[in-house]
Amino acid sequence: SKTRQTFSWVGRPLPNRKQFQQMYREICMKINDGSEIHIKVGQFVLIQGEDNKKPYVAKLIELFQNGAEVPPKKCARVQWFVRFLEIPVSKRHLLGRSPPAQEIFWYDCSDWDNKINVETIIGPVQVVALAPEEVIPVDQKSEETLFVKLSWNKKDFAPLPPE
């Protein structure tokens, strides 16, 4: 039951000095049942990965059309987050606790390609930032809400950057 989605830009492109790129603030995702979801820069999204049950999580930093490619591709630049299961088993003990399934970690490394094809976006997701000492509410029936308290830089867990 693969839902087919089509993506279209919302509004006019923003003024931009980068050659071949048109920047946008928002994209509209149309689902084959006729419904539409508007996704804006700054929102958190789920992105297709190897495991359909645990899609990747990212925050949209930029939405743009890459006119250097034929046909032009709808792209996004993202800030990645990682799930505990994506952290190497040999490093998981560094957290010092067993995190709930809804906890994700800000990925504080630049080694992953942060440019994605918009077509890989599954849809928006709610991400709530908490202070490191705050407890993640476990009464959340909704698996749709994810929580972030720490960042992961491939060596250690650390408090989130202020932004």
ZAZAKE-994619 format. One record per residue (C-alpha): x, y, z; residue in three letters. Coordinates in steps of 0.25 Angstrom, whole numbers, padded with zeros to 4 digits, always signed. Example, Ala and Ser with C-alpha at 12.3 -4.5 7.8 and 13.67 -1.06 7.14 Angstrom:
BEGIN
+0049-0018+0031Ala;+0055-0004+0029Ser;
REM end
This chain:
BEGIN
+0000+0000+0000Ser;+0010+0010-0005Lys;+0004+0024-0005Thr;+0008+0032-0017Arg;+0012+0046-0013Gln;+0014+0058-0022Thr;+0021+0071-0018Phe;+0019+0085-0023Ser;+0025+0098-0018Trp;+0017+0108-0011Val;+0019+0123-0014Gly;+0029+0130-0022Arg;+0044+0126-0021Pro;+0052+0135-0012Leu;+0062+0145-0017Pro;+0075+0137-0017Asn;+0089+0139-0022Arg;+0093+0124-0024Lys;+0093+0121-0039Gln;+0083+0110-0044Phe;+0076+0110-0030Gln;+0062+0115-0027Gln;+0060+0115-0012Met;+0046+0113-0006Tyr;+0040+0114+0008Arg;+0029+0104+0006Glu;+0025+0091-0002Ile;+0012+0084-0003Cys;+0011+0069-0003Met;-0001+0064-0009Lys;-0005+0050-0006Ile;-0013+0041-0015Asn;-0025+0041-0006Asp;-0026+0056-0010Gly;-0021+0061+0003Ser;-0010+0072+0004Glu;+0001+0074+0014Ile;+0009+0087+0014His;+0023+0086+0019Ile;+0031+0099+0023Lys;+0046+0102+0025Val;+0049+0100+0040Gly;+0039+0088+0041Gln;+0043+0074+0045Phe;+0041+0063+0035Val;+0042+0048+0033Leu;+0050+0043+0022Ile;+0050+0029+0015Gln;+0061+0020+0020Gly;+0065+0005+0019Glu;+0055+0002+0030Asp;+0041+0007+0027Asn;+0037+0005+0042Lys;+0048+0015+0046Lys;+0050+0026+0036Pro;+0061+0036+0037Tyr;+0058+0049+0044Val;+0062+0063+0040Ala;+0059+0078+0041Lys;+0057+0085+0028Leu;+0068+0096+0026Ile;+0066+0100+0012Glu;+0056+0096+0001Leu;+0061+0099-0013Phe;+0060+0095-0028Gln;+0073+0091-0034Asn;+0073+0096-0048Gly;+0086+0090-0052Ala;+0080+0077-0053Glu;+0071+0073-0064Val;+0059+0072-0061Pro;+0061+0082-0049Pro;+0060+0074-0036Lys;+0053+0078-0024Lys;+0063+0077-0013Cys;+0065+0081+0002Ala;+0076+0083+0011Arg;+0074+0077+0025Val;+0080+0076+0039Gln;+0080+0061+0042Trp;+0076+0054+0055Phe;+0079+0040+0059Val;+0071+0029+0066Arg;+0078+0021+0077Phe;+0078+0009+0068Leu;+0086+0016+0058Glu;+0098+0019+0068Ile;+0109+0008+0067Pro;+0106-0003+0078Val;+0120+0000+0083Ser;+0117+0014+0086Lys;+0103+0013+0092Arg;+0108+0011+0106His;+0113+0025+0106Leu;+0099+0030+0108Leu;+0098+0023+0122Gly;+0084+0019+0121Arg;+0074+0013+0112Ser;+0066+0023+0104Pro;+0051+0022+0101Pro;+0048+0019+0086Ala;+0043+0034+0084Gln;+0057+0040+0088Glu;+0065+0044+0076Ile;+0079+0051+0076Phe;+0084+0064+0068Trp;+0094+0059+0058Tyr;+0106+0068+0061Asp;+0115+0063+0049Cys;+0116+0068+0035Ser;+0120+0055+0029Asp;+0106+0051+0024Trp;+0101+0057+0011Asp;+0091+0068+0016Asn;+0084+0070+0002Lys;+0072+0061+0000Ile;+0062+0059-0011Asn;+0049+0065-0007Val;+0042+0052-0012Glu;+0048+0044+0000Thr;+0040+0052+0010Ile;+0029+0044+0016Ile;+0023+0055+0024Gly;+0024+0064+0036Pro;+0027+0060+0050Val;+0027+0067+0063Gln;+0040+0068+0070Val;+0041+0074+0084Val;+0054+0079+0090Ala;+0056+0077+0105Leu;+0067+0081+0115Ala;+0077+0069+0117Pro;+0071+0067+0131Glu;+0056+0067+0127Glu;+0049+0054+0127Val;+0043+0049+0114Ile;+0028+0048+0116Pro;+0025+0033+0115Val;+0010+0035+0115Asp;+0011+0040+0101Gln;+0002+0030+0093Lys;+0006+0037+0081Ser;+0019+0031+0074Glu;+0018+0043+0065Glu;+0024+0052+0075Thr;+0039+0050+0076Leu;+0048+0057+0087Phe;+0062+0062+0086Val;+0071+0065+0098Lys;+0085+0062+0094Leu;+0094+0063+0082Ser;+0103+0052+0076Trp;+0116+0055+0069Asn;+0121+0040+0067Lys;+0129+0040+0079Lys;+0120+0045+0091Asp;+0107+0050+0095Phe;+0106+0065+0098Ala;+0096+0076+0102Pro;+0089+0082+0090Leu;+0095+0094+0084Pro;+0087+0107+0088Pro;+0080+0108+0074Glu;
REM end
